[in-house]
Amino acid sequence: MVKRQISMRNPRLFAVFLTLLTACAEPSKVDKPRSQMSQRERDSTIAVSGLPGSSVVKKGMSIADAEAKRQAMFDSIGKDN
């Protein structure tokens, strides 16, 4: 008979513990960025770090800058008319 009372208490105790655990848990911070640096700043840091592949990041940034400059030139041509 004692064994039956213990087995009936464990699920209740577990349910109370689980409820308290979930109530006290901190909500997930999905929207919070892991870093305060912008993507450009992170890429720049990687480019000068000397890590394997950092030269590819640096080259990619150079190409992106050249394309942005080219696009700005085309945008300014359209505004003059």
mmCIF file of the N, C-alpha and C atoms, coordinates in Angstrom:
data_MODEL
# 
_entry.id   MODEL 
# 
loop_
_atom_site.group_PDB 
_atom_site.id 
_atom_site.type_symbol 
_atom_site.label_atom_id 
_atom_site.label_alt_id 
_atom_site.label_comp_id 
_atom_site.label_asym_id 
_atom_site.label_entity_id 
_atom_site.label_seq_id 
_atom_site.pdbx_PDB_ins_code 
_atom_site.Cartn_x 
_atom_site.Cartn_y 
_atom_site.Cartn_z 
_atom_site.occupancy 
_atom_site.B_iso_or_equiv 
_atom_site.pdbx_formal_charge 
_atom_site.auth_seq_id 
_atom_site.auth_comp_id 
_atom_site.auth_asym_id 
_atom_site.auth_atom_id 
_atom_site.pdbx_PDB_model_num 
ATOM 1   N N  . MET A 1 1  ? 0.815  -1.185 0.000   1.00 0.00 ? 1  MET A N  1 
ATOM 2   C CA . MET A 1 1  ? 0.000  0.000  0.000   1.00 0.00 ? 1  MET A CA 1 
ATOM 3   C C  . MET A 1 1  ? 0.869  1.264  0.000   1.00 0.00 ? 1  MET A C  1 
ATOM 4   N N  . VAL A 1 2  ? 1.940  1.269  0.718   1.00 0.00 ? 2  VAL A N  1 
ATOM 5   C CA . VAL A 1 2  ? 2.838  2.413  0.741   1.00 0.00 ? 2  VAL A CA 1 
ATOM 6   C C  . VAL A 1 2  ? 3.452  2.636  -0.639  1.00 0.00 ? 2  VAL A C  1 
ATOM 7   N N  . LYS A 1 3  ? 3.768  1.555  -1.280  1.00 0.00 ? 3  LYS A N  1 
ATOM 8   C CA . LYS A 1 3  ? 4.360  1.651  -2.611  1.00 0.00 ? 3  LYS A CA 1 
ATOM 9   C C  . LYS A 1 3  ? 3.410  2.328  -3.597  1.00 0.00 ? 3  LYS A C  1 
ATOM 10  N N  . ARG A 1 4  ? 2.115  2.079  -3.453  1.00 0.00 ? 4  ARG A N  1 
ATOM 11  C CA . ARG A 1 4  ? 1.130  2.685  -4.341  1.00 0.00 ? 4  ARG A CA 1 
ATOM 12  C C  . ARG A 1 4  ? 1.030  4.189  -4.115  1.00 0.00 ? 4  ARG A C  1 
ATOM 13  N N  . GLN A 1 5  ? 1.093  4.651  -2.883  1.00 0.00 ? 5  GLN A N  1 
ATOM 14  C CA . GLN A 1 5  ? 1.033  6.074  -2.586  1.00 0.00 ? 5  GLN A CA 1 
ATOM 15  C C  . GLN A 1 5  ? 2.248  6.795  -3.160  1.00 0.00 ? 5  GLN A C  1 
ATOM 16  N N  . ILE A 1 6  ? 3.410  6.196  -3.070  1.00 0.00 ? 6  ILE A N  1 
ATOM 17  C CA . ILE A 1 6  ? 4.627  6.806  -3.610  1.00 0.00 ? 6  ILE A CA 1 
ATOM 18  C C  . ILE A 1 6  ? 4.534  6.905  -5.129  1.00 0.00 ? 6  ILE A C  1 
ATOM 19  N N  . SER A 1 7  ? 4.049  5.859  -5.780  1.00 0.00 ? 7  SER A N  1 
ATOM 20  C CA . SER A 1 7  ? 3.948  5.894  -7.228  1.00 0.00 ? 7  SER A CA 1 
ATOM 21  C C  . SER A 1 7  ? 2.907  6.905  -7.694  1.00 0.00 ? 7  SER A C  1 
ATOM 22  N N  . MET A 1 8  ? 1.903  7.194  -6.888  1.00 0.00 ? 8  MET A N  1 
ATOM 23  C CA . MET A 1 8  ? 0.904  8.191  -7.251  1.00 0.00 ? 8  MET A CA 1 
ATOM 24  C C  . MET A 1 8  ? 1.423  9.605  -7.010  1.00 0.00 ? 8  MET A C  1 
ATOM 25  N N  . ARG A 1 9  ? 2.340  9.775  -6.080  1.00 0.00 ? 9  ARG A N  1 
ATOM 26  C CA . ARG A 1 9  ? 2.871  11.096 -5.783  1.00 0.00 ? 9  ARG A CA 1 
ATOM 27  C C  . ARG A 1 9  ? 3.914  11.539 -6.815  1.00 0.00 ? 9  ARG A C  1 
ATOM 28  N N  . ASN A 1 10 ? 4.687  10.647 -7.330  1.00 0.00 ? 10 ASN A N  1 
ATOM 29  C CA . ASN A 1 10 ? 5.755  11.008 -8.254  1.00 0.00 ? 10 ASN A CA 1 
ATOM 30  C C  . ASN A 1 10 ? 5.268  11.732 -9.506  1.00 0.00 ? 10 ASN A C  1 
ATOM 31  N N  . PRO A 1 11 ? 4.216  11.286 -10.165 1.00 0.00 ? 11 PRO A N  1 
ATOM 32  C CA . PRO A 1 11 ? 3.756  12.040 -11.346 1.00 0.00 ? 11 PRO A CA 1 
ATOM 33  C C  . PRO A 1 11 ? 3.271  13.437 -10.986 1.00 0.00 ? 11 PRO A C  1 
ATOM 34  N N  . ARG A 1 12 ? 2.630  13.584 -9.845  1.00 0.00 ? 12 ARG A N  1 
ATOM 35  C CA . ARG A 1 12 ? 2.171  14.904 -9.411  1.00 0.00 ? 12 ARG A CA 1 
ATOM 36  C C  . ARG A 1 12 ? 3.353  15.809 -9.092  1.00 0.00 ? 12 ARG A C  1 
ATOM 37  N N  . LEU A 1 13 ? 4.328  15.265 -8.399  1.00 0.00 ? 13 LEU A N  1 
ATOM 38  C CA . LEU A 1 13 ? 5.520  16.027 -8.054  1.00 0.00 ? 13 LEU A CA 1 
ATOM 39  C C  . LEU A 1 13 ? 6.270  16.433 -9.325  1.00 0.00 ? 13 LEU A C  1 
ATOM 40  N N  . PHE A 1 14 ? 6.353  15.508 -10.245 1.00 0.00 ? 14 PHE A N  1 
ATOM 41  C CA . PHE A 1 14 ? 7.010  15.808 -11.516 1.00 0.00 ? 14 PHE A CA 1 
ATOM 42  C C  . PHE A 1 14 ? 6.254  16.899 -12.280 1.00 0.00 ? 14 PHE A C  1 
ATOM 43  N N  . ALA A 1 15 ? 4.928  16.844 -12.284 1.00 0.00 ? 15 ALA A N  1 
ATOM 44  C CA . ALA A 1 15 ? 4.124  17.856 -12.975 1.00 0.00 ? 15 ALA A CA 1 
ATOM 45  C C  . ALA A 1 15 ? 4.316  19.231 -12.340 1.00 0.00 ? 15 ALA A C  1 
ATOM 46  N N  . VAL A 1 16 ? 4.352  19.285 -11.009 1.00 0.00 ? 16 VAL A N  1 
ATOM 47  C CA . VAL A 1 16 ? 4.578  20.560 -10.317 1.00 0.00 ? 16 VAL A CA 1 
ATOM 48  C C  . VAL A 1 16 ? 5.969  21.094 -10.635 1.00 0.00 ? 16 VAL A C  1 
ATOM 49  N N  . PHE A 1 17 ? 6.964  20.226 -10.586 1.00 0.00 ? 17 PHE A N  1 
ATOM 50  C CA . PHE A 1 17 ? 8.332  20.637 -10.899 1.00 0.00 ? 17 PHE A CA 1 
ATOM 51  C C  . PHE A 1 17 ? 8.434  21.144 -12.339 1.00 0.00 ? 17 PHE A C  1 
ATOM 52  N N  . LEU A 1 18 ? 7.828  20.445 -13.267 1.00 0.00 ? 18 LEU A N  1 
ATOM 53  C CA . LEU A 1 18 ? 7.869  20.844 -14.668 1.00 0.00 ? 18 LEU A CA 1 
ATOM 54  C C  . LEU A 1 18 ? 7.167  22.180 -14.885 1.00 0.00 ? 18 LEU A C  1 
ATOM 55  N N  . THR A 1 19 ? 6.056  22.390 -14.214 1.00 0.00 ? 19 THR A N  1 
ATOM 56  C CA . THR A 1 19 ? 5.335  23.655 -14.307 1.00 0.00 ? 19 THR A CA 1 
ATOM 57  C C  . THR A 1 19 ? 6.181  24.807 -13.777 1.00 0.00 ? 19 THR A C  1 
ATOM 58  N N  . LEU A 1 20 ? 6.807  24.601 -12.626 1.00 0.00 ? 20 LEU A N  1 
ATOM 59  C CA . LEU A 1 20 ? 7.665  25.640 -12.063 1.00 0.00 ? 20 LEU A CA 1 
ATOM 60  C C  . LEU A 1 20 ? 8.870  25.920 -12.956 1.00 0.00 ? 20 LEU A C  1 
ATOM 61  N N  . LEU A 1 21 ? 9.428  24.878 -13.510 1.00 0.00 ? 21 LEU A N  1 
ATOM 62  C CA . LEU A 1 21 ? 10.589 25.039 -14.382 1.00 0.00 ? 21 LEU A CA 1 
ATOM 63  C C  . LEU A 1 21 ? 10.243 25.851 -15.623 1.00 0.00 ? 21 LEU A C  1 
ATOM 64  N N  . THR A 1 22 ? 9.133  25.562 -16.249 1.00 0.00 ? 22 THR A N  1 
ATOM 65  C CA . THR A 1 22 ? 8.746  26.301 -17.451 1.00 0.00 ? 22 THR A CA 1 
ATOM 66  C C  . THR A 1 22 ? 8.299  27.721 -17.121 1.00 0.00 ? 22 THR A C  1 
ATOM 67  N N  . ALA A 1 23 ? 7.719  27.931 -15.951 1.00 0.00 ? 23 ALA A N  1 
ATOM 68  C CA . ALA A 1 23 ? 7.283  29.265 -15.565 1.00 0.00 ? 23 ALA A CA 1 
ATOM 69  C C  . ALA A 1 23 ? 8.475  30.180 -15.278 1.00 0.00 ? 23 ALA A C  1 
ATOM 70  N N  . CYS A 1 24 ? 9.557  29.609 -14.783 1.00 0.00 ? 24 CYS A N  1 
ATOM 71  C CA . CYS A 1 24 ? 10.730 30.399 -14.431 1.00 0.00 ? 24 CYS A CA 1 
ATOM 72  C C  . CYS A 1 24 ? 11.738 30.518 -15.576 1.00 0.00 ? 24 CYS A C  1 
ATOM 73  N N  . ALA A 1 25 ? 11.512 29.817 -16.651 1.00 0.00 ? 25 ALA A N  1 
ATOM 74  C CA . ALA A 1 25 ? 12.468 29.827 -17.752 1.00 0.00 ? 25 ALA A CA 1 
ATOM 75  C C  . ALA A 1 25 ? 12.454 31.176 -18.459 1.00 0.00 ? 25 ALA A C  1 
ATOM 76  N N  . GLU A 1 26 ? 13.604 31.604 -18.915 1.00 0.00 ? 26 GLU A N  1 
ATOM 77  C CA . GLU A 1 26 ? 13.726 32.866 -19.649 1.00 0.00 ? 26 GLU A CA 1 
ATOM 78  C C  . GLU A 1 26 ? 13.255 32.649 -21.088 1.00 0.00 ? 26 GLU A C  1 
ATOM 79  N N  . PRO A 1 27 ? 12.442 33.558 -21.609 1.00 0.00 ? 27 PRO A N  1 
ATOM 80  C CA . PRO A 1 27 ? 11.971 33.391 -22.976 1.00 0.00 ? 27 PRO A CA 1 
ATOM 81  C C  . PRO A 1 27 ? 13.123 33.511 -23.980 1.00 0.00 ? 27 PRO A C  1 
ATOM 82  N N  . SER A 1 28 ? 12.953 32.878 -25.094 1.00 0.00 ? 28 SER A N  1 
ATOM 83  C CA . SER A 1 28 ? 13.973 32.895 -26.138 1.00 0.00 ? 28 SER A CA 1 
ATOM 84  C C  . SER A 1 28 ? 14.090 34.289 -26.727 1.00 0.00 ? 28 SER A C  1 
ATOM 85  N N  . LYS A 1 29 ? 15.317 34.730 -26.975 1.00 0.00 ? 29 LYS A N  1 
ATOM 86  C CA . LYS A 1 29 ? 15.557 36.047 -27.558 1.00 0.00 ? 29 LYS A CA 1 
ATOM 87  C C  . LYS A 1 29 ? 16.010 35.862 -29.006 1.00 0.00 ? 29 LYS A C  1 
ATOM 88  N N  . VAL A 1 30 ? 15.070 35.538 -29.860 1.00 0.00 ? 30 VAL A N  1 
ATOM 89  C CA . VAL A 1 30 ? 15.369 35.259 -31.257 1.00 0.00 ? 30 VAL A CA 1 
ATOM 90  C C  . VAL A 1 30 ? 15.784 36.535 -31.986 1.00 0.00 ? 30 VAL A C  1 
ATOM 91  N N  . ASP A 1 31 ? 15.137 37.651 -31.678 1.00 0.00 ? 31 ASP A N  1 
ATOM 92  C CA . ASP A 1 31 ? 15.377 38.885 -32.407 1.00 0.00 ? 31 ASP A CA 1 
ATOM 93  C C  . ASP A 1 31 ? 16.642 39.616 -31.971 1.00 0.00 ? 31 ASP A C  1 
ATOM 94  N N  . LYS A 1 32 ? 17.213 39.240 -30.854 1.00 0.00 ? 32 LYS A N  1 
ATOM 95  C CA . LYS A 1 32 ? 18.381 39.946 -30.334 1.00 0.00 ? 32 LYS A CA 1 
ATOM 96  C C  . LYS A 1 32 ? 19.630 39.519 -31.110 1.00 0.00 ? 32 LYS A C  1 
ATOM 97  N N  . PRO A 1 33 ? 20.348 40.467 -31.686 1.00 0.00 ? 33 PRO A N  1 
ATOM 98  C CA . PRO A 1 33 ? 21.559 40.097 -32.413 1.00 0.00 ? 33 PRO A CA 1 
ATOM 99  C C  . PRO A 1 33 ? 22.651 39.624 -31.467 1.00 0.00 ? 33 PRO A C  1 
ATOM 100 N N  . ARG A 1 34 ? 23.498 38.729 -31.953 1.00 0.00 ? 34 ARG A N  1 
ATOM 101 C CA . ARG A 1 34 ? 24.579 38.213 -31.119 1.00 0.00 ? 34 ARG A CA 1 
ATOM 102 C C  . ARG A 1 34 ? 25.695 39.235 -30.969 1.00 0.00 ? 34 ARG A C  1 
ATOM 103 N N  . SER A 1 35 ? 25.765 40.164 -31.866 1.00 0.00 ? 35 SER A N  1 
ATOM 104 C CA . SER A 1 35 ? 26.840 41.127 -31.833 1.00 0.00 ? 35 SER A CA 1 
ATOM 105 C C  . SER A 1 35 ? 26.294 42.509 -32.160 1.00 0.00 ? 35 SER A C  1 
ATOM 106 N N  . GLN A 1 36 ? 26.980 43.530 -31.700 1.00 0.00 ? 36 GLN A N  1 
ATOM 107 C CA . GLN A 1 36 ? 26.577 44.894 -32.002 1.00 0.00 ? 36 GLN A CA 1 
ATOM 108 C C  . GLN A 1 36 ? 27.195 45.388 -33.311 1.00 0.00 ? 36 GLN A C  1 
ATOM 109 N N  . MET A 1 37 ? 28.065 44.565 -33.901 1.00 0.00 ? 37 MET A N  1 
ATOM 110 C CA . MET A 1 37 ? 28.726 44.955 -35.146 1.00 0.00 ? 37 MET A CA 1 
ATOM 111 C C  . MET A 1 37 ? 27.808 44.713 -36.334 1.00 0.00 ? 37 MET A C  1 
ATOM 112 N N  . SER A 1 38 ? 27.938 45.575 -37.354 1.00 0.00 ? 38 SER A N  1 
ATOM 113 C CA . SER A 1 38 ? 27.167 45.375 -38.573 1.00 0.00 ? 38 SER A CA 1 
ATOM 114 C C  . SER A 1 38 ? 27.819 44.262 -39.402 1.00 0.00 ? 38 SER A C  1 
ATOM 115 N N  . GLN A 1 39 ? 27.115 43.811 -40.421 1.00 0.00 ? 39 GLN A N  1 
ATOM 116 C CA . GLN A 1 39 ? 27.663 42.762 -41.285 1.00 0.00 ? 39 GLN A CA 1 
ATOM 117 C C  . GLN A 1 39 ? 28.935 43.245 -41.961 1.00 0.00 ? 39 GLN A C  1 
ATOM 118 N N  . ARG A 1 40 ? 28.960 44.483 -42.365 1.00 0.00 ? 40 ARG A N  1 
ATOM 119 C CA . ARG A 1 40 ? 30.149 45.051 -43.018 1.00 0.00 ? 40 ARG A CA 1 
ATOM 120 C C  . ARG A 1 40 ? 31.342 45.055 -42.060 1.00 0.00 ? 40 ARG A C  1 
ATOM 121 N N  . GLU A 1 41 ? 31.106 45.420 -40.802 1.00 0.00 ? 41 GLU A N  1 
ATOM 122 C CA . GLU A 1 41 ? 32.181 45.429 -39.811 1.00 0.00 ? 41 GLU A CA 1 
ATOM 123 C C  . GLU A 1 41 ? 32.706 44.015 -39.534 1.00 0.00 ? 41 GLU A C  1 
ATOM 124 N N  . ARG A 1 42 ? 31.793 43.043 -39.447 1.00 0.00 ? 42 ARG A N  1 
ATOM 125 C CA . ARG A 1 42 ? 32.224 41.650 -39.239 1.00 0.00 ? 42 ARG A CA 1 
ATOM 126 C C  . ARG A 1 42 ? 33.058 41.160 -40.418 1.00 0.00 ? 42 ARG A C  1 
ATOM 127 N N  . ASP A 1 43 ? 32.591 41.453 -41.641 1.00 0.00 ? 43 ASP A N  1 
ATOM 128 C CA . ASP A 1 43 ? 33.330 41.028 -42.822 1.00 0.00 ? 43 ASP A CA 1 
ATOM 129 C C  . ASP A 1 43 ? 34.705 41.688 -42.882 1.00 0.00 ? 43 ASP A C  1 
ATOM 130 N N  . SER A 1 44 ? 34.771 42.950 -42.530 1.00 0.00 ? 44 SER A N  1 
ATOM 131 C CA . SER A 1 44 ? 36.038 43.661 -42.530 1.00 0.00 ? 44 SER A CA 1 
ATOM 132 C C  . SER A 1 44 ? 37.007 43.068 -41.513 1.00 0.00 ? 44 SER A C  1 
ATOM 133 N N  . THR A 1 45 ? 36.494 42.722 -40.350 1.00 0.00 ? 45 THR A N  1 
ATOM 134 C CA . THR A 1 45 ? 37.324 42.110 -39.313 1.00 0.00 ? 45 THR A CA 1 
ATOM 135 C C  . THR A 1 45 ? 37.862 40.758 -39.774 1.00 0.00 ? 45 THR A C  1 
ATOM 136 N N  . ILE A 1 46 ? 37.021 39.976 -40.414 1.00 0.00 ? 46 ILE A N  1 
ATOM 137 C CA . ILE A 1 46 ? 37.452 38.675 -40.934 1.00 0.00 ? 46 ILE A CA 1 
ATOM 138 C C  . ILE A 1 46 ? 38.481 38.865 -42.035 1.00 0.00 ? 46 ILE A C  1 
ATOM 139 N N  . ALA A 1 47 ? 38.283 39.861 -42.904 1.00 0.00 ? 47 ALA A N  1 
ATOM 140 C CA . ALA A 1 47 ? 39.183 40.083 -44.035 1.00 0.00 ? 47 ALA A CA 1 
ATOM 141 C C  . ALA A 1 47 ? 40.614 40.383 -43.594 1.00 0.00 ? 47 ALA A C  1 
ATOM 142 N N  . VAL A 1 48 ? 40.784 41.064 -42.486 1.00 0.00 ? 48 VAL A N  1 
ATOM 143 C CA . VAL A 1 48 ? 42.130 41.426 -42.030 1.00 0.00 ? 48 VAL A CA 1 
ATOM 144 C C  . VAL A 1 48 ? 42.669 40.465 -40.960 1.00 0.00 ? 48 VAL A C  1 
ATOM 145 N N  . SER A 1 49 ? 41.917 39.416 -40.641 1.00 0.00 ? 49 SER A N  1 
ATOM 146 C CA . SER A 1 49 ? 42.288 38.539 -39.536 1.00 0.00 ? 49 SER A CA 1 
ATOM 147 C C  . SER A 1 49 ? 43.401 37.554 -39.858 1.00 0.00 ? 49 SER A C  1 
ATOM 148 N N  . GLY A 1 50 ? 43.568 37.195 -41.111 1.00 0.00 ? 50 GLY A N  1 
ATOM 149 C CA . GLY A 1 50 ? 44.561 36.192 -41.462 1.00 0.00 ? 50 GLY A CA 1 
ATOM 150 C C  . GLY A 1 50 ? 44.047 34.766 -41.354 1.00 0.00 ? 50 GLY A C  1 
ATOM 151 N N  . LEU A 1 51 ? 42.761 34.606 -41.095 1.00 0.00 ? 51 LEU A N  1 
ATOM 152 C CA . LEU A 1 51 ? 42.163 33.276 -41.049 1.00 0.00 ? 51 LEU A CA 1 
ATOM 153 C C  . LEU A 1 51 ? 42.154 32.665 -42.450 1.00 0.00 ? 51 LEU A C  1 
ATOM 154 N N  . PRO A 1 52 ? 42.124 31.338 -42.545 1.00 0.00 ? 52 PRO A N  1 
ATOM 155 C CA . PRO A 1 52 ? 41.999 30.724 -43.867 1.00 0.00 ? 52 PRO A CA 1 
ATOM 156 C C  . PRO A 1 52 ? 40.710 31.193 -44.550 1.00 0.00 ? 52 PRO A C  1 
ATOM 157 N N  . GLY A 1 53 ? 40.835 31.659 -45.764 1.00 0.00 ? 53 GLY A N  1 
ATOM 158 C CA . GLY A 1 53 ? 39.682 32.162 -46.502 1.00 0.00 ? 53 GLY A CA 1 
ATOM 159 C C  . GLY A 1 53 ? 39.438 33.645 -46.330 1.00 0.00 ? 53 GLY A C  1 
ATOM 160 N N  . SER A 1 54 ? 40.224 34.308 -45.497 1.00 0.00 ? 54 SER A N  1 
ATOM 161 C CA . SER A 1 54 ? 40.002 35.736 -45.275 1.00 0.00 ? 54 SER A CA 1 
ATOM 162 C C  . SER A 1 54 ? 40.296 36.551 -46.528 1.00 0.00 ? 54 SER A C  1 
ATOM 163 N N  . SER A 1 55 ? 41.211 36.061 -47.359 1.00 0.00 ? 55 SER A N  1 
ATOM 164 C CA . SER A 1 55 ? 41.498 36.782 -48.602 1.00 0.00 ? 55 SER A CA 1 
ATOM 165 C C  . SER A 1 55 ? 40.296 36.755 -49.541 1.00 0.00 ? 55 SER A C  1 
ATOM 166 N N  . VAL A 1 56 ? 39.518 35.678 -49.486 1.00 0.00 ? 56 VAL A N  1 
ATOM 167 C CA . VAL A 1 56 ? 38.310 35.585 -50.308 1.00 0.00 ? 56 VAL A CA 1 
ATOM 168 C C  . VAL A 1 56 ? 37.277 36.599 -49.828 1.00 0.00 ? 56 VAL A C  1 
ATOM 169 N N  . VAL A 1 57 ? 37.163 36.766 -48.521 1.00 0.00 ? 57 VAL A N  1 
ATOM 170 C CA . VAL A 1 57 ? 36.231 37.749 -47.972 1.00 0.00 ? 57 VAL A CA 1 
ATOM 171 C C  . VAL A 1 57 ? 36.658 39.151 -48.398 1.00 0.00 ? 57 VAL A C  1 
ATOM 172 N N  . LYS A 1 58 ? 37.957 39.416 -48.340 1.00 0.00 ? 58 LYS A N  1 
ATOM 173 C CA . LYS A 1 58 ? 38.475 40.734 -48.731 1.00 0.00 ? 58 LYS A CA 1 
ATOM 174 C C  . LYS A 1 58 ? 38.207 41.003 -50.213 1.00 0.00 ? 58 LYS A C  1 
ATOM 175 N N  . LYS A 1 59 ? 38.419 39.997 -51.045 1.00 0.00 ? 59 LYS A N  1 
ATOM 176 C CA . LYS A 1 59 ? 38.172 40.141 -52.481 1.00 0.00 ? 59 LYS A CA 1 
ATOM 177 C C  . LYS A 1 59 ? 36.680 40.355 -52.741 1.00 0.00 ? 59 LYS A C  1 
ATOM 178 N N  . GLY A 1 60 ? 35.847 39.625 -52.033 1.00 0.00 ? 60 GLY A N  1 
ATOM 179 C CA . GLY A 1 60 ? 34.404 39.789 -52.182 1.00 0.00 ? 60 GLY A CA 1 
ATOM 180 C C  . GLY A 1 60 ? 33.943 41.184 -51.793 1.00 0.00 ? 60 GLY A C  1 
ATOM 181 N N  . MET A 1 61 ? 34.537 41.724 -50.736 1.00 0.00 ? 61 MET A N  1 
ATOM 182 C CA . MET A 1 61 ? 34.197 43.087 -50.331 1.00 0.00 ? 61 MET A CA 1 
ATOM 183 C C  . MET A 1 61 ? 34.636 44.101 -51.384 1.00 0.00 ? 61 MET A C  1 
ATOM 184 N N  . SER A 1 62 ? 35.801 43.872 -51.988 1.00 0.00 ? 62 SER A N  1 
ATOM 185 C CA . SER A 1 62 ? 36.282 44.769 -53.040 1.00 0.00 ? 62 SER A CA 1 
ATOM 186 C C  . SER A 1 62 ? 35.347 44.749 -54.239 1.00 0.00 ? 62 SER A C  1 
ATOM 187 N N  . ILE A 1 63 ? 34.917 43.562 -54.614 1.00 0.00 ? 63 ILE A N  1 
ATOM 188 C CA . ILE A 1 63 ? 34.000 43.441 -55.750 1.00 0.00 ? 63 ILE A CA 1 
ATOM 189 C C  . ILE A 1 63 ? 32.661 44.103 -55.423 1.00 0.00 ? 63 ILE A C  1 
ATOM 190 N N  . ALA A 1 64 ? 32.159 43.907 -54.221 1.00 0.00 ? 64 ALA A N  1 
ATOM 191 C CA . ALA A 1 64 ? 30.894 44.520 -53.814 1.00 0.00 ? 64 ALA A CA 1 
ATOM 192 C C  . ALA A 1 64 ? 30.998 46.039 -53.814 1.00 0.00 ? 64 ALA A C  1 
ATOM 193 N N  . ASP A 1 65 ? 32.130 46.568 -53.360 1.00 0.00 ? 65 ASP A N  1 
ATOM 194 C CA . ASP A 1 65 ? 32.335 48.018 -53.365 1.00 0.00 ? 65 ASP A CA 1 
ATOM 195 C C  . ASP A 1 65 ? 32.378 48.563 -54.789 1.00 0.00 ? 65 ASP A C  1 
ATOM 196 N N  . ALA A 1 66 ? 33.077 47.846 -55.678 1.00 0.00 ? 66 ALA A N  1 
ATOM 197 C CA . ALA A 1 66 ? 33.166 48.287 -57.071 1.00 0.00 ? 66 ALA A CA 1 
ATOM 198 C C  . ALA A 1 66 ? 31.787 48.278 -57.737 1.00 0.00 ? 66 ALA A C  1 
ATOM 199 N N  . GLU A 1 67 ? 31.000 47.245 -57.451 1.00 0.00 ? 67 GLU A N  1 
ATOM 200 C CA . GLU A 1 67 ? 29.659 47.161 -58.038 1.00 0.00 ? 67 GLU A CA 1 
ATOM 201 C C  . GLU A 1 67 ? 28.743 48.244 -57.467 1.00 0.00 ? 67 GLU A C  1 
ATOM 202 N N  . ALA A 1 68 ? 28.874 48.548 -56.197 1.00 0.00 ? 68 ALA A N  1 
ATOM 203 C CA . ALA A 1 68 ? 28.068 49.611 -55.594 1.00 0.00 ? 68 ALA A CA 1 
ATOM 204 C C  . ALA A 1 68 ? 28.424 50.959 -56.210 1.00 0.00 ? 68 ALA A C  1 
ATOM 205 N N  . LYS A 1 69 ? 29.712 51.174 -56.453 1.00 0.00 ? 69 LYS A N  1 
ATOM 206 C CA . LYS A 1 69 ? 30.167 52.419 -57.086 1.00 0.00 ? 69 LYS A CA 1 
ATOM 207 C C  . LYS A 1 69 ? 29.620 52.517 -58.508 1.00 0.00 ? 69 LYS A C  1 
ATOM 208 N N  . ARG A 1 70 ? 29.665 51.397 -59.218 1.00 0.00 ? 70 ARG A N  1 
ATOM 209 C CA . ARG A 1 70 ? 29.163 51.354 -60.596 1.00 0.00 ? 70 ARG A CA 1 
ATOM 210 C C  . ARG A 1 70 ? 27.656 51.617 -60.620 1.00 0.00 ? 70 ARG A C  1 
ATOM 211 N N  . GLN A 1 71 ? 26.935 51.009 -59.697 1.00 0.00 ? 71 GLN A N  1 
ATOM 212 C CA . GLN A 1 71 ? 25.484 51.208 -59.633 1.00 0.00 ? 71 GLN A CA 1 
ATOM 213 C C  . GLN A 1 71 ? 25.153 52.653 -59.290 1.00 0.00 ? 71 GLN A C  1 
ATOM 214 N N  . ALA A 1 72 ? 25.917 53.258 -58.394 1.00 0.00 ? 72 ALA A N  1 
ATOM 215 C CA . ALA A 1 72 ? 25.695 54.662 -58.035 1.00 0.00 ? 72 ALA A CA 1 
ATOM 216 C C  . ALA A 1 72 ? 25.915 55.558 -59.255 1.00 0.00 ? 72 ALA A C  1 
ATOM 217 N N  . MET A 1 73 ? 26.915 55.200 -60.077 1.00 0.00 ? 73 MET A N  1 
ATOM 218 C CA . MET A 1 73 ? 27.181 55.980 -61.292 1.00 0.00 ? 73 MET A CA 1 
ATOM 219 C C  . MET A 1 73 ? 25.968 55.888 -62.236 1.00 0.00 ? 73 MET A C  1 
ATOM 220 N N  . PHE A 1 74 ? 25.434 54.699 -62.439 1.00 0.00 ? 74 PHE A N  1 
ATOM 221 C CA . PHE A 1 74 ? 24.273 54.532 -63.310 1.00 0.00 ? 74 PHE A CA 1 
ATOM 222 C C  . PHE A 1 74 ? 23.057 55.235 -62.746 1.00 0.00 ? 74 PHE A C  1 
ATOM 223 N N  . ASP A 1 75 ? 22.880 55.215 -61.438 1.00 0.00 ? 75 ASP A N  1 
ATOM 224 C CA . ASP A 1 75 ? 21.765 55.896 -60.812 1.00 0.00 ? 75 ASP A CA 1 
ATOM 225 C C  . ASP A 1 75 ? 21.864 57.404 -61.003 1.00 0.00 ? 75 ASP A C  1 
ATOM 226 N N  . SER A 1 76 ? 23.065 57.941 -60.923 1.00 0.00 ? 76 SER A N  1 
ATOM 227 C CA . SER A 1 76 ? 23.245 59.382 -61.082 1.00 0.00 ? 76 SER A CA 1 
ATOM 228 C C  . SER A 1 76 ? 23.024 59.809 -62.521 1.00 0.00 ? 76 SER A C  1 
ATOM 229 N N  . ILE A 1 77 ? 23.319 58.938 -63.488 1.00 0.00 ? 77 ILE A N  1 
ATOM 230 C CA . ILE A 1 77 ? 23.070 59.260 -64.901 1.00 0.00 ? 77 ILE A CA 1 
ATOM 231 C C  . ILE A 1 77 ? 21.582 59.408 -65.140 1.00 0.00 ? 77 ILE A C  1 
ATOM 232 N N  . GLY A 1 78 ? 20.788 58.566 -64.559 1.00 0.00 ? 78 GLY A N  1 
ATOM 233 C CA . GLY A 1 78 ? 19.335 58.625 -64.734 1.00 0.00 ? 78 GLY A CA 1 
ATOM 234 C C  . GLY A 1 78 ? 18.728 59.840 -64.080 1.00 0.00 ? 78 GLY A C  1 
ATOM 235 N N  . LYS A 1 79 ? 19.308 60.386 -63.052 1.00 0.00 ? 79 LYS A N  1 
ATOM 236 C CA . LYS A 1 79 ? 18.762 61.539 -62.333 1.00 0.00 ? 79 LYS A CA 1 
ATOM 237 C C  . LYS A 1 79 ? 19.032 62.855 -63.060 1.00 0.00 ? 79 LYS A C  1 
ATOM 238 N N  . ASP A 1 80 ? 20.060 62.901 -63.897 1.00 0.00 ? 80 ASP A N  1 
ATOM 239 C CA . ASP A 1 80 ? 20.410 64.149 -64.583 1.00 0.00 ? 80 ASP A CA 1 
ATOM 240 C C  . ASP A 1 80 ? 19.378 64.540 -65.632 1.00 0.00 ? 80 ASP A C  1 
ATOM 241 N N  . ASN A 1 81 ? 18.651 63.613 -66.184 1.00 0.00 ? 81 ASN A N  1 
ATOM 242 C CA . ASN A 1 81 ? 17.691 63.907 -67.257 1.00 0.00 ? 81 ASN A CA 1 
ATOM 243 C C  . ASN A 1 81 ? 16.415 64.409 -66.726 1.00 0.00 ? 81 ASN A C  1 
# 
